[in-house]
Amino acid sequence: MSTLETITRENLWGKSEALDYMGRRHLDTTCPPLKSYLYPGARVLDMGCGPGAMTLEVAGLVYPGSVTGIDLQEMAVAYARRLAEAAQISNVSFAVGDAQHLDLADASFDLTYALNMVDYLPDPVQALREYKRVTVPGGRVVTTLANAEGRISYPAYPAWETYRKPNGKERDNSLGRKFMALYSEAGFTDIKVEAYSPPEMCVYPGAPLFESWYNVTKILMDPEGPDGANLKARIAAGSLSMELLLQAQRDLDAWYQHPHAFNASIIFLASGRVP
Ligand SMILES: C[S@@+](CC[C@H](N)C(=O)[O-])C[C@H]1O[C@@H](n2cnc3c(N)ncnc32)[C@H](O)[C@@H]1O
């Protein structure tokens, strides 16, 4: 994904910039294919809802159905509740909870989705089984994951790949490509997978989100920014040098100033039917 991949679990909502950035996301720019799974009257669960902006859009699309948003982070849930209150949307509720141990009854939802979050979990198959348990037989569980093998960009920025390793560790960059296997192991039927590059991640000069992409990427490279604690810890541990970070910043600036700059990141969306 993306910028979001560089935000670690520990400090995701530690600074308001990250919360505000994600609190402004829209289905049309982040996850257009989700809309085809929504219908009026559906009872929907949004796992790892974050600050809830897209959850509220879903509430509008499934009305008179309803949406429940759950996230591990209290700060994100509090933000989501404020957004819902401000927009006076009543068919949505938010709660703090752990995706792997949901305090929800069996078969409570027609659709469960989790955008950009199953790679945060130590056991994604166990989480998928839990999503299956709370979804009605015949209902669907939809999840998305970014292709973590790096962005496709022109001009390339060589320092980027090294800079972006969260906490200096290699990610399991093969999780999205294993969606068929993960869903199958979790016991789903009629499994479908698609790949797309949403507008927020397919940018070039003149594209609506070009500036926003550059700005959020830049602040995530700032040791005083929302990902600063992670960057400083990596520098202290020796897994990232200040020299490399500065080179990555220069590479990003050169990319941004290039008249024909281009970036695309690929997202995988998987969907399975509950038997
Ligand atoms: C990258 S964000 C995605 C947020 C939102 N779905 C979106 O696409 O904008 C991942 C979210 O998963 C949440 N999360 C991580 N582990 C979780 C868990 N075990 N249970 C519930 N939420 C979790 C994080 O707090 C964060 O809000």
Ligand as a Chemical Component Dictionary entry (heavy atoms), coordinates in Angstrom:
data_LIG
# 
_chem_comp.id                   LIG 
_chem_comp.type                 NON-POLYMER 
_chem_comp.pdbx_formal_charge   0 
_chem_comp.three_letter_code    LIG 
# 
loop_
_chem_comp_atom.comp_id 
_chem_comp_atom.atom_id 
_chem_comp_atom.alt_atom_id 
_chem_comp_atom.type_symbol 
_chem_comp_atom.charge 
_chem_comp_atom.model_Cartn_x 
_chem_comp_atom.model_Cartn_y 
_chem_comp_atom.model_Cartn_z 
_chem_comp_atom.pdbx_ordinal 
LIG C1  C1  C 0  -3.620 0.080  7.984  1  
LIG S1  S1  S 1  -4.937 0.382  9.091  2  
LIG C2  C2  C 0  -6.363 0.259  8.034  3  
LIG C3  C3  C 0  -7.530 1.052  8.529  4  
LIG C4  C4  C 0  -8.753 1.050  7.597  5  
LIG N1  N1  N 0  -9.295 -0.289 7.452  6  
LIG C5  C5  C 0  -8.372 1.615  6.228  7  
LIG O1  O1  O 0  -8.197 0.842  5.275  8  
LIG O2  O2  O -1 -8.262 2.851  6.116  9  
LIG C6  C6  C 0  -5.007 -1.139 10.015 10 
LIG C7  C7  C 0  -5.988 -1.067 11.164 11 
LIG O3  O3  O 0  -6.068 -2.354 11.762 12 
LIG C8  C8  C 0  -6.162 -2.168 13.166 13 
LIG N2  N2  N 0  -5.769 -3.408 13.826 14 
LIG C9  C9  C 0  -4.533 -3.953 13.880 15 
LIG N3  N3  N 0  -4.572 -5.115 14.564 16 
LIG C10 C10 C 0  -5.862 -5.284 14.960 17 
LIG C11 C11 C 0  -6.540 -6.282 15.716 18 
LIG N4  N4  N 0  -5.897 -7.339 16.205 19 
LIG N5  N5  N 0  -7.860 -6.145 15.919 20 
LIG C12 C12 C 0  -8.536 -5.080 15.441 21 
LIG N6  N6  N 0  -7.948 -4.092 14.720 22 
LIG C13 C13 C 0  -6.626 -4.199 14.493 23 
LIG C14 C14 C 0  -5.227 -0.999 13.434 24 
LIG O4  O4  O 0  -5.489 -0.398 14.677 25 
LIG C15 C15 C 0  -5.560 -0.099 12.243 26 
LIG O5  O5  O 0  -6.608 0.780  12.518 27 
# 
loop_
_chem_comp_bond.comp_id 
_chem_comp_bond.atom_id_1 
_chem_comp_bond.atom_id_2 
_chem_comp_bond.value_order 
_chem_comp_bond.pdbx_ordinal 
LIG C1  S1  SING 1  
LIG S1  C2  SING 2  
LIG S1  C6  SING 3  
LIG C2  C3  SING 4  
LIG C3  C4  SING 5  
LIG C4  N1  SING 6  
LIG C4  C5  SING 7  
LIG C5  O1  DOUB 8  
LIG C5  O2  SING 9  
LIG C6  C7  SING 10 
LIG C7  O3  SING 11 
LIG C7  C15 SING 12 
LIG O3  C8  SING 13 
LIG C8  N2  SING 14 
LIG C8  C14 SING 15 
LIG N2  C9  SING 16 
LIG N2  C13 SING 17 
LIG C9  N3  DOUB 18 
LIG N3  C10 SING 19 
LIG C10 C11 SING 20 
LIG C10 C13 DOUB 21 
LIG C11 N4  SING 22 
LIG C11 N5  DOUB 23 
LIG N5  C12 SING 24 
LIG C12 N6  DOUB 25 
LIG N6  C13 SING 26 
LIG C14 O4  SING 27 
LIG C14 C15 SING 28 
LIG C15 O5  SING 29 
# 
